[in-house]
Amino acid sequence: GERFDHCLLGEPTNPQRLGDMIKIGRRGSLTGAITVEGVQGHVGYPHLARNPIDGMVRLLAALKADPFDKGTEHFDATNLEVTTLDVGNPATNVIPGAARAVFNVRFNDIWTPQTLGAEIDRRLREAAGNEVTYRLDLEPTNAVAFLTPPDDFTGFVQDAIEAQTGIRPQLSTTGGTSDARFIKSYCPVVEFGLVGQTMHKVDEHVAIADLEGLTDQVINEVDFRPAHELQAHRIDEDNRIALLQHDVVAAGLFLDKIVFILESRAAAAGDRNAQHRALSFLGQNPRYALGGAIGQHYLGRGEGGVGHVHFRAVSLCHNGQA
């Protein structure tokens, strides 16, 4: 099957402007529900009832009282938020029979879902004692904290973005989960995409200028550094051409495969035919049979038009499949 070297995911990552931030990892996510059982009754006869809200407040306070941790080198502190609190009681003179709360935890790489679940359970048991009857239900999760450590890969993505936007992007693991969690087990993955300021709001939107800037300036013309700096595979035995092959899954752009072919320093030093041979290699090598419509736009840099090769991907297909 296919084996990927690296992945660039088009998830919205920028807080204010295009170029602000690259995500090199994500916190995990764990959701749980607490149900506290009481005894329904009349407000005027509290001795004949047991209010579950009192017990729920006690349990939630225990979960929020102490920080789970102080964060790590690349991650913020683990954070628990109560997202719903319900009793299903429209009557103002009735003590409800049960209360239910749902919480979500965004956790860093100190925890796994299992160890975090055990810590939540411990806090609840200690707070409940023999006075609060409750049930804890933790939902299964596939969102586990992960990190792509800063290295040459993250560095040259930073360089490419800075060259196009004039901004050196910060490396971050903040925010919610993303599809990167499904890719991280197969290859190193980083995320860079649009500005995200309206996520999950009623008027969620993106600026057209940012969308055009991302596709025209960054994604379609990523200019990786010379091949041998990244331990590239040598294509041409006489070293006239050294091409770095990066199979990049651009899930955010709905592209099956983008292949970036890079020139070597030898080409940059004066091989005027290197760009043409690179394009020819892409078109003739059966492994990279790119069917469908493909727009090729390469820009020479330096003397005589010799420099890095760029590809503007209008529509890239792998083995004829979009």
Secondary structure, 3 states (H helix, E strand, C coil): CCCCCCEEECCCCECCCCCCEEECEECEEEEEEEEEECECEECCCHHHCECHHHHHHHHHHHHHHCCCCCCCCCCCCCEEEEEEEECCCCCCCEECCEEEEEEEEEECCCCCHHHHHHHHHHHHHHHHCCCCCEEEEECCCCCCCEECCCCHHHHHHHHHHHHHHCCCCEEECCCCCCCHHHHCCCCCEEECCCECCCCCCCCCCCCHHHHHHHHHHHHCCCCCCCHHHHCCCCCCCCCCCCCCEEEEEEHHHCEEEEEEECCCHHHHCCCCCHHHHHHHHHHHCHHHCCCCCCCCCCCCCCHHHCCCCCCCCCCCCECCEC
